[in-house]
Amino acid sequence: MPQHTQDWQVRLHLSEEEGTTKARAVLDIGGTAVTGQGVARRNPHDRDIPEIGDELAAGRAMNDLAQKLLTIARTDIEGLSHPGP
């Protein structure tokens, strides 16, 4: 039985402006890009530690990406279970 192996790569883009960090995670799955978004906002009273904003925003973007990927898989499974006319 042939073994199925793939190598998927996620590109993670981070930007920070005035206490708000935004992240965009992009996964290319066979010519289709799935994108997750994440945001982290620093409380004005907290110390400015950019790494924390990066971690929060990136984690949220990856979580959003994971949820979208699971939705795609569920849709594909339903398509197999309920073939069209």
C-alpha distances in whole Angstrom, upper triangle without the diagonal:
4,6,9,13,16,20,22,26,29,32,35,39,42,45,48,52,55,53,50,47,44,40,38,34,32,28,27,24,23,26,28,30,30,33,35,38,40,44,46,50,52,55,58,59,56,56,54,51,49,46,46,46,43,41,42,41,38,37,38,36,33,34,34,31,29,31,31,27,27,29,26,23,26,27,23,23,26,25,22,24,27,27,30,32
4,6,10,13,16,19,23,26,29,32,36,39,42,46,49,52,50,47,44,41,38,35,31,29,25,24,21,20,23,25,27,27,31,32,36,38,42,44,48,50,53,56,57,54,54,52,49,46,43,43,43,40,39,40,39,36,35,36,34,31,32,32,29,27,29,29,25,25,27,25,22,25,26,22,22,26,25,22,25,27,27,29,32
4,6,10,13,16,20,23,26,29,33,36,39,42,46,49,47,44,41,38,34,32,28,26,22,21,18,18,22,23,25,25,28,29,33,35,38,40,44,46,49,52,54,51,50,48,45,42,39,40,40,37,35,36,36,32,31,33,31,27,28,30,26,24,27,26,22,23,25,23,20,23,25,21,21,25,24,22,24,27,27,30,32
4,7,11,13,17,20,23,26,29,32,36,39,43,46,44,41,37,35,31,28,25,23,19,18,15,14,18,19,21,21,24,26,30,31,35,37,41,43,46,49,51,48,48,45,42,40,37,37,37,34,32,33,33,29,28,30,28,24,25,26,23,21,23,23,19,20,22,20,17,20,21,18,18,22,22,20,22,25,25,27,30
4,7,10,13,17,20,23,26,29,33,36,40,43,41,38,35,32,28,26,22,20,16,15,13,13,17,18,19,20,22,24,27,29,33,35,39,41,44,47,48,45,45,42,39,37,34,34,34,31,29,31,30,26,26,27,25,22,23,24,21,20,22,22,18,19,22,20,18,21,22,19,20,24,23,22,25,27,27,29,33
4,6,10,13,16,19,23,26,30,33,36,39,38,35,31,29,25,22,19,17,13,12,10,10,14,15,16,16,19,21,24,26,30,32,36,38,41,44,45,42,42,39,36,34,31,32,31,28,27,28,27,23,23,25,22,19,21,22,18,17,20,19,16,17,20,18,16,20,21,18,20,23,23,22,25,27,27,29,32
4,7,10,13,16,20,23,26,30,33,36,35,32,28,26,22,20,16,14,11,10,10,11,14,15,15,15,17,19,22,24,27,29,33,35,38,41,43,39,39,36,33,30,28,29,28,25,24,25,24,21,21,22,20,17,19,20,17,16,20,19,16,18,20,18,18,21,22,20,22,25,25,25,27,30,29,31,35
4,7,10,13,16,20,23,26,30,33,32,29,25,23,19,16,13,10,7,7,7,9,12,12,11,12,14,15,18,20,24,26,30,32,35,38,40,37,36,34,31,28,25,26,25,22,21,22,21,17,18,19,17,14,16,17,13,13,16,15,13,15,18,16,16,19,20,19,20,24,23,24,26,28,28,30,33
4,7,10,13,16,20,23,27,30,29,26,22,20,16,14,10,8,6,7,9,11,13,13,11,11,12,14,16,18,21,23,27,29,33,35,37,34,33,30,28,24,22,23,22,19,18,20,18,15,16,17,15,12,15,16,12,13,17,16,14,17,19,17,18,21,22,21,23,26,26,27,29,31,31,32,36
4,6,10,13,16,20,23,26,25,22,18,16,12,10,6,5,5,7,10,13,13,13,10,10,9,10,13,14,17,20,23,25,29,31,33,31,30,27,25,21,19,20,19,16,15,17,15,11,13,14,11,9,12,13,10,11,14,14,12,16,18,17,17,21,22,21,23,26,26,27,30,31,31,33,36
4,7,10,13,17,20,24,23,20,16,14,10,8,6,5,7,9,12,15,14,14,11,11,9,10,12,13,16,18,22,24,27,30,32,29,28,25,23,19,18,19,18,14,15,16,14,11,13,14,11,10,14,14,11,14,17,16,15,18,20,19,20,24,24,24,26,29,29,30,32,34,34,35,38
4,7,10,13,17,20,19,16,13,10,7,6,4,6,9,12,15,18,18,16,13,12,10,9,10,11,13,15,18,20,24,26,28,25,25,22,19,16,14,16,14,10,11,13,10,7,10,11,8,9,12,12,11,13,16,16,16,19,20,20,22,24,25,26,28,30,30,32,34,35,36,37,40
4,7,10,14,17,17,14,10,8,5,5,6,8,12,14,18,20,19,18,14,14,11,10,10,10,12,14,16,18,22,24,26,24,23,20,18,14,14,15,13,10,12,13,10,8,12,12,10,11,14,14,13,16,18,18,18,21,23,22,24,27,27,28,30,32,33,34,37,38,38,38,42
4,7,10,14,13,11,7,6,5,7,9,12,15,18,21,24,23,21,18,17,13,12,10,9,10,11,13,15,19,20,23,20,19,16,15,11,11,12,10,7,10,11,8,7,11,12,10,12,15,15,15,18,20,19,21,23,24,25,27,29,30,31,33,35,35,37,39,40,40,41,45
4,7,10,10,8,6,5,7,9,12,15,18,21,24,27,26,24,20,19,16,14,12,11,10,11,12,14,17,18,21,19,18,15,14,10,12,13,10,8,12,12,9,10,14,14,12,15,18,17,18,21,22,22,23,26,27,27,30,32,32,33,36,37,38,40,42,42,43,43,47
4,7,7,6,4,6,9,12,15,18,21,24,28,30,29,27,23,22,19,17,14,12,10,9,9,10,14,14,17,16,15,11,11,8,11,11,8,8,12,12,10,12,15,15,14,17,19,19,20,23,24,24,26,28,29,30,32,34,35,36,38,39,40,43,44,45,46,46,49
4,6,5,7,9,12,15,18,21,24,27,30,33,32,30,26,25,21,19,16,14,11,11,10,10,13,13,16,15,15,12,13,10,13,14,11,12,15,15,13,15,18,17,17,20,22,21,23,26,26,26,29,31,31,32,35,36,37,38,41,42,42,45,46,47,48,48,51
4,6,8,11,15,18,21,24,28,31,34,37,35,33,29,28,24,22,18,16,13,11,9,9,11,10,13,13,13,10,12,11,14,14,11,13,17,16,14,17,20,19,19,23,24,23,25,28,28,29,31,33,33,35,37,38,39,41,43,44,45,47,49,49,50,50,54
4,7,10,13,17,20,23,27,30,33,36,35,32,29,27,23,20,17,14,11,8,6,5,8,8,11,10,10,8,10,9,12,11,8,11,14,13,12,15,17,16,17,20,21,21,23,26,26,27,29,31,32,33,35,37,37,39,41,42,43,46,47,48,49,49,53
4,7,10,13,17,20,23,26,29,32,31,29,25,23,19,17,13,11,7,6,4,6,9,10,14,13,13,11,12,10,12,11,8,10,12,11,9,12,15,13,14,17,18,18,20,22,23,23,26,28,28,30,32,33,34,36,38,39,40,42,43,44,45,45,49
4,7,10,13,17,20,23,26,29,28,26,22,20,17,14,11,8,6,5,6,8,12,13,16,14,14,12,11,8,10,9,6,6,9,8,6,9,12,11,11,14,16,15,17,20,21,21,23,25,26,27,29,31,32,33,35,36,38,40,41,42,43,43,47
4,7,10,13,17,20,23,26,25,22,19,17,13,11,8,6,5,7,9,12,15,17,20,18,18,15,15,11,12,12,8,8,10,9,6,8,11,10,9,12,14,13,14,17,18,18,20,22,23,24,26,28,28,30,32,33,34,37,38,39,40,40,43
4,7,10,13,17,19,23,22,19,16,14,10,8,6,5,6,9,12,14,18,20,22,20,20,17,16,13,12,13,10,8,9,9,5,5,9,8,6,9,11,11,11,14,16,16,17,20,20,21,23,25,26,27,29,31,32,34,35,36,37,38,41
4,6,10,13,16,19,18,16,12,10,7,6,5,6,9,12,15,18,21,24,26,24,24,21,20,16,16,16,13,11,12,12,8,7,10,9,6,8,11,10,9,12,14,13,15,18,18,18,21,23,23,24,27,28,29,31,33,33,34,35,38
4,7,10,13,16,16,14,10,8,6,5,7,8,12,14,18,20,24,26,29,26,26,23,21,18,17,17,15,12,13,13,10,8,9,9,6,6,9,9,7,10,12,11,12,15,16,16,18,20,21,22,24,26,26,28,30,31,32,33,36
4,7,10,13,12,10,6,6,5,7,9,12,15,18,21,24,28,30,32,30,30,27,25,22,20,21,19,16,16,17,14,11,13,13,9,9,12,11,8,11,13,11,11,15,16,15,17,20,20,20,23,25,25,26,29,30,30,30,34
4,6,10,10,8,6,5,6,9,12,15,18,21,24,27,31,33,35,33,33,30,28,24,23,23,22,19,18,19,16,14,15,15,11,10,12,12,8,10,13,11,9,13,14,13,14,17,18,17,20,22,22,23,26,27,27,28,32
4,6,6,6,4,6,9,12,15,18,21,24,28,31,34,36,39,36,36,33,31,28,26,27,25,22,22,23,20,17,18,18,15,14,16,15,11,13,15,13,11,15,15,13,15,18,18,17,20,22,21,22,25,26,26,27,30
4,6,5,6,7,11,14,17,20,24,27,30,33,36,39,41,39,39,36,34,31,29,29,28,25,24,25,22,20,20,20,17,15,17,16,12,13,15,12,10,13,14,11,12,15,15,14,16,19,18,19,22,23,23,24,27
4,6,8,10,14,17,20,23,27,30,34,37,40,42,45,42,42,39,37,34,32,33,31,28,28,28,26,23,24,24,20,19,20,19,16,16,18,15,13,16,16,13,14,17,16,14,17,20,18,19,22,23,22,23,26
4,7,10,13,16,20,23,26,30,33,36,39,41,44,42,42,39,37,33,32,33,31,28,28,28,26,23,24,24,20,19,21,20,16,18,19,16,14,17,17,14,16,19,18,16,19,21,20,21,24,25,23,24,27
4,7,10,13,17,20,23,27,30,33,36,39,41,39,40,37,35,32,30,31,29,26,26,26,23,21,22,21,18,17,18,16,13,15,16,12,11,15,14,11,13,16,15,14,18,19,18,20,23,23,22,22,26
4,6,10,13,16,20,23,26,30,33,35,38,36,36,33,31,28,27,27,25,22,22,22,19,17,19,18,14,14,16,14,10,13,14,11,10,14,14,12,14,17,16,16,19,21,20,22,25,25,25,25,28
4,7,10,14,17,21,24,27,30,33,35,33,34,31,29,26,25,25,23,20,20,20,17,15,16,15,11,11,12,10,7,9,10,7,7,11,11,9,12,15,14,15,18,19,19,21,23,24,24,25,28
4,7,10,14,17,20,24,27,29,32,30,30,28,26,23,22,22,19,17,17,17,14,12,13,12,8,9,11,8,6,9,10,8,9,13,13,12,15,17,17,18,21,22,22,24,26,27,27,28,31
4,7,11,14,17,20,23,26,29,27,27,25,23,20,19,19,16,14,14,13,10,9,10,8,5,6,7,5,4,8,9,8,9,12,13,13,16,17,18,19,22,23,24,26,27,28,29,30,33
4,7,11,14,17,20,23,25,23,24,22,21,18,17,17,14,12,13,11,8,8,9,7,4,8,9,6,7,11,11,11,13,15,15,16,19,20,21,23,25,26,27,29,31,31,32,33,36
4,7,10,14,17,19,22,20,21,19,17,15,14,13,10,10,10,8,5,6,7,5,4,8,8,7,9,12,12,13,15,17,18,19,21,23,24,25,27,28,30,32,33,34,35,36,39
4,7,10,13,16,18,17,18,16,15,13,13,12,8,9,10,7,5,8,9,7,8,11,12,11,13,16,16,17,19,21,21,23,25,26,27,29,31,32,33,35,36,37,38,39,42
4,7,10,12,15,13,14,12,12,10,11,9,6,8,9,6,5,9,10,8,10,13,13,14,16,18,18,20,22,23,24,26,28,29,30,32,34,35,36,38,39,40,42,42,46
4,6,9,12,10,12,11,11,10,12,10,7,10,12,9,9,12,13,12,14,17,17,17,20,22,22,23,25,27,27,29,31,32,33,35,37,38,39,42,42,43,45,45,49
4,6,8,7,8,8,9,9,11,9,7,11,12,10,11,14,15,15,17,19,20,20,23,24,25,26,29,30,31,33,34,35,37,39,40,41,43,45,46,46,48,49,52
4,5,5,8,9,11,12,14,12,11,14,15,13,14,18,18,17,20,22,22,23,25,27,27,29,31,32,33,35,37,37,39,41,42,43,45,47,48,48,50,51,54
4,6,8,9,12,13,16,14,13,16,18,16,17,20,21,21,23,25,25,26,28,30,30,32,34,36,36,38,40,41,42,44,46,46,48,50,51,52,53,54,57
4,7,9,12,14,17,15,14,18,19,18,19,22,23,22,25,27,27,28,31,32,32,34,36,37,38,40,42,43,44,46,47,48,50,52,53,54,56,56,60
4,6,9,11,13,11,11,15,16,15,17,19,20,20,22,25,25,26,28,30,30,32,34,35,36,38,40,41,42,44,45,46,48,50,51,52,54,55,58
4,6,9,11,10,11,14,15,15,17,19,20,21,23,25,26,27,29,30,31,33,35,36,37,39,41,42,43,45,47,48,50,51,52,53,55,56,60
4,6,9,9,9,12,13,14,15,17,19,19,21,23,24,25,27,29,30,31,33,35,36,37,39,40,42,43,45,46,48,50,51,52,53,54,58
4,6,6,7,9,11,12,13,15,16,18,19,21,22,23,25,26,28,30,31,32,34,36,37,38,40,41,43,44,46,48,49,50,52,53,56
4,5,5,6,9,10,11,12,14,15,16,18,20,21,22,24,26,27,28,30,32,33,34,36,38,39,40,42,43,45,46,48,49,50,53
4,5,5,6,9,10,10,12,14,15,16,18,20,21,22,24,26,26,28,30,31,32,34,36,37,38,40,42,43,45,46,47,48,52
4,5,5,6,9,10,10,12,14,15,16,18,20,21,23,24,26,27,29,30,31,33,35,36,37,39,41,42,43,45,46,47,51
4,5,5,6,8,10,11,12,14,15,16,18,20,21,22,24,26,27,29,30,32,33,35,36,37,39,41,42,43,45,46,49
4,6,5,6,8,10,10,12,14,15,16,18,20,21,22,24,26,27,28,30,31,33,34,36,37,39,40,42,43,44,48
4,6,5,6,8,10,10,12,14,15,16,18,20,21,22,24,26,27,28,30,31,33,34,36,37,39,40,42,43,47
4,6,5,6,9,10,10,12,14,15,16,18,20,21,23,24,26,27,29,30,31,33,35,36,37,39,40,41,45
4,6,5,6,9,10,10,12,14,15,17,18,20,21,23,24,26,27,29,30,32,33,35,36,37,39,40,43
4,5,5,6,8,10,10,12,14,15,16,18,20,21,22,24,26,27,28,30,32,33,35,36,37,38,42
4,5,5,6,9,10,10,12,14,15,16,18,20,21,22,24,26,27,29,30,32,33,34,36,37,41
4,5,5,6,9,10,11,12,14,15,17,18,20,21,23,24,26,27,29,31,31,33,34,35,39
4,5,5,6,9,10,11,12,14,15,17,18,20,21,23,24,26,27,29,30,31,33,34,37
4,5,5,6,9,10,10,12,14,15,16,18,20,21,22,24,26,27,28,30,31,33,36
4,5,5,6,9,10,11,12,14,15,17,18,20,21,23,24,26,27,28,30,31,35
4,5,5,6,9,10,11,13,14,15,17,19,20,21,23,25,26,27,28,29,33
4,5,5,6,9,10,11,12,14,15,17,18,20,21,23,24,26,27,28,32
4,5,5,6,9,10,11,12,14,15,16,18,20,21,22,24,26,27,31
4,5,5,6,9,10,11,12,14,15,16,18,20,21,22,24,25,29
4,5,5,6,9,10,11,12,14,15,17,19,20,21,22,23,27
4,5,5,6,9,10,11,12,14,15,17,19,20,21,22,26
4,5,5,6,9,10,10,12,14,15,16,18,20,21,25
4,5,5,6,9,10,11,12,14,15,16,18,19,23
4,6,5,6,9,10,11,13,14,15,16,17,21
4,5,5,6,9,10,11,12,14,15,17,21
4,5,5,6,9,10,10,12,14,16,20
4,5,5,6,9,10,10,12,13,17
4,5,5,6,9,10,10,12,16
4,5,5,6,9,10,13,17
4,5,5,6,8,11,14
4,5,5,6,8,11
4,6,6,9,12
4,6,10,13
4,6,9
4,7
4
